[in-house]
Amino acid sequence: MGPLYPDFINPELNLLIGFLIGIGFGFLLEASGFTNTRKLAGIFYGYDATVIKVFFTAALTAMIGLFILHYLGWIDITATMPTTFWIPTLIGGAIMGLGFIIGGFCPGTSLSAAATGKIDAMAFIVGVMIGIFGFIFTFKDIWENLRNSGKLGKVDITEWIGIKEGLFIFLFTVIAVITFIGFQKWQDHWKKKLSQDDINDLGI
Amino acid sequence: MNAYIGGFLLGLLIIAAYYFSGEGLGSSGGFRDVAITTINAVSPEYAQSNAYTANRVADGANPIHTWLVYELLGVIFGAIISAAIFGRLKFKIGKAPHITNRKRLYLAVLGGILWGIGTQLGRGCTSGLVLSGMAVNSLSGYIGLATIFGFGFIFAYIFKKLWIKTKNN
C-alpha cells in the first residue's frame, strides 16, 4: 500500500524518484507556458486563461485519482495530510498574493523560467533567497509565535464543511467547469483588444 | 501544449509523487533547504541554535539531500528539455511591453522577497501548499488558494499599470 516510501523504497531510490518527477514537473510547467510571466499575470487580468485551466485540471485529476486509490485501499494519504495553521497561512497567502503581482512568478514557475533563460525569473529567485534568509535570521524575533499560531491539526476540508468526499469533488468539478467557461470568455473578450504582438507573445 | 492535457498530466504527477514518496509537488521547501544548507556550511553552530533551522540539521543531517531539492533539480532539467523542444531556450526578460527592463528586474527581486517570506510563514507556495494540498483535500490548501489568488486579484487591481497598458502610462 502506498506511499511506497519508506517501507518498499530505499532513501536513494526515493530521491531518484523525486528527481524524475521533478523532470516531469519542470517539463509540464514550461510546455504549458508557465515560464512566461505575462501568461501568469494574465490570470489576474483575464487576458490569458491558460494558468487557471492547467491549475484546476491538475488539482481535479489528482483529487479524483487519489480518491479512487484511497477507496481501493492502494494508498493511505492521511499520513501525508498537511497540518493546517490558518493564521500564518492566511497572512502568508496575502504576502504571496502581493508578491505574485509585483514579481510576476511563484517559486516553481520562476525556477523553470530561470532554467530556460528568463532573466526576470533569475532576479525573482535572488529575491526569494533573500526573503528566506531574512525570514530565518529574524525567525525568533518576528515570526516564531505567528507561524505556530492558529493550529487546527490535520483538517480535511470535506470533514470541516461536513459533506461527503464524493460530493465535494463533484461540486469542485462543477465550479471548475464554470470557472473555465468564464475565464475563456474573459480571454476571448480581451483577444479582440490585444495587438498581434501580444497574442503571439502569449500564444493564445 | 493544450492546457487541459498539461493539467491532466500534472495531476497524474501529483498522484505519483504521493504514491511513491508520500510527498506533494513543491518548490519553496526546496529553496528553504538550499538556504539552510548554505547557513549550515557557513556556521553549523548558528544553524543548530536557530529555532527554524535546528531540527533540519540535527544529528549531522544534511538538509541538501531532501526529496524536494532533488525534485527541483529535476524541474531545471525538465524545463530545459521542454524549452529546447519548443524552441524557447533563450535569454530574455519577460514583461509587459511598456515596462522598462530595469523596473521589471527591480520588481522581480522585490516580488521574490515577498514570496520568500510568505512561503516560510504560510508553510508552502502555489505548488506545495495549494496544488498538492488541494489534491489531498487539506483545508490549508484551500486557505492558500483563497488568499494567494484572492489577495492576488485585489493587488492586481491596485497595480494594474505593471501589466496592462492604460491611458495614464
Interface residues (C-beta under 8 A of the other chain):
Chain A: G2 P3 L4 Y5 I9 N14 L15 L16 I17 G18 F19 L20 I21 G22 I23 G24 F25 G26 F27 L28 L29 E30 A31 S32 T35 N36 T37 R38 A41 I43 F44 Y45 A49 T50 K53 V54 F55 F56 T57 A58 A59 L60 T61 A62 M63 G65 L66 L69 W74 I75 I77 A79 T80 M81 P82 T83 T84 F85 W86 P88 T89 L90 I91 G92 G93 A94 I95 M96 G97 L98 G99 F100 I101 I102 G103 G104 F105 C106 P107 G108 T109 S110 L111 S112 A113 A115 T116 G117 K118 I119 D120 A121 A123 F124 I125 V126 G127 V128 M129 I130 G131 I132 F133 G134 F135 I136 F137 F139 K140 W143 E144 L146 R147 L152 K154 V155 D156 I157 T158 W160 E165 F168 D197 D198
Chain B: M1 A3 Y4 G6 G7 F8 L9 L10 G11 L12 L13 I14 I15 A16 A17 Y18 Y19 F20 S21 G22 E23 G24 L25 G26 S27 S28 F31 R32 V34 A35 I36 I39 N50 A51 Y52 T53 H65 W67 L68 Y70 E71 L72 L73 G74 V75 I76 F77 G78 A79 I80 I81 S82 A83 I85 F86 R88 L89 K90 F91 K92 I93 G94 K95 A96 P97 R104 L105 L107 A108 V109 L110 G111 G112 I113 L114 W115 G116 I117 G118 T119 Q120 L121 G122 R123 G124 C125 T126 S127 L129 L131 S132 G133 M134 A135 V136 N137 S138 L139 S140 G141 Y142 I143 G144 A146 T147 I148 F149 G150 F151 G152 F153 I154 F155 A156 I158 F159 K160 L162 W163 I164
